[in-house]
Amino acid sequence: MSAAPAVLPTTPHSRLEDAFALVCGTVLVTLGVAMFRDASMVAGGTTGIAFLAHYASHVNFGLALFLLNLPFYWLAWRHMGREFTLKTFTAVALMAAEVELLPRVLTFGTLHPLFAAVAGGLLIGTGMLILFRHRASIGGIGVVAVLLQERKGWRAGQVQMAIDCTIVLAAVFVVPLAQVALSVLGALTLNLVLAMNHRPGRYVAR
């Protein structure tokens, strides 16, 4: 009979590590979002809804993103705890500010839409993965995905993918069909990063 695998002790992240992760994660997500926006694409989750509102009514994207996430903080506070909620609130606030400030320091002279879909999805997925591993998210659907993984054992990436694809498909009423197809590719790429790397028990640091 083979011996049971040893249970590794969890190693808490320090506050400095958490703070650095929030900055790193949100910067990566913001870069991916900038690629999506330059290519007139949309994303999933509340970010995607903010994109739709921005394209349809030209409302400030960063402000829309921040306001859309407000109802989810109650859900996070009640089910995920104070620490997760505060980190998520900070991450969303950082991202909302970064999205508006980034065009002042970075613009894309040449950005092929197909590259934007793949690279943008990889950047957003990696940024979200960093946040998830430090018990934070970019709010909205991310809160629901993390909650269902911790409570039901459902993979956060798969939950996120299903909801994201639904939101992206709704973009047919706002953006051209070609951009919708690219957005689906971006959403699949993003969530493939999460599905492969964010599973219950795979990462032991908390």
Secondary structure, DSSP 8 states (H G I E B T S, - for coil): --------------HHHHHHHHHHHHHHHHHHHHHHHHTT---SHHHHHHHHHHHHH---HHHHHHHHHHHHHHHHHHHT-HHHHHHHHHHHHHHHHHHHHGGGT---SS--HHHHHHHHHHHHHHHHHHHHHTT--SSTHHHHHHHHHHHH---HHHHHHHHHHHHHHGGGGTS-HHHHHHHHHHHHHHHHHHHHH--TTT----
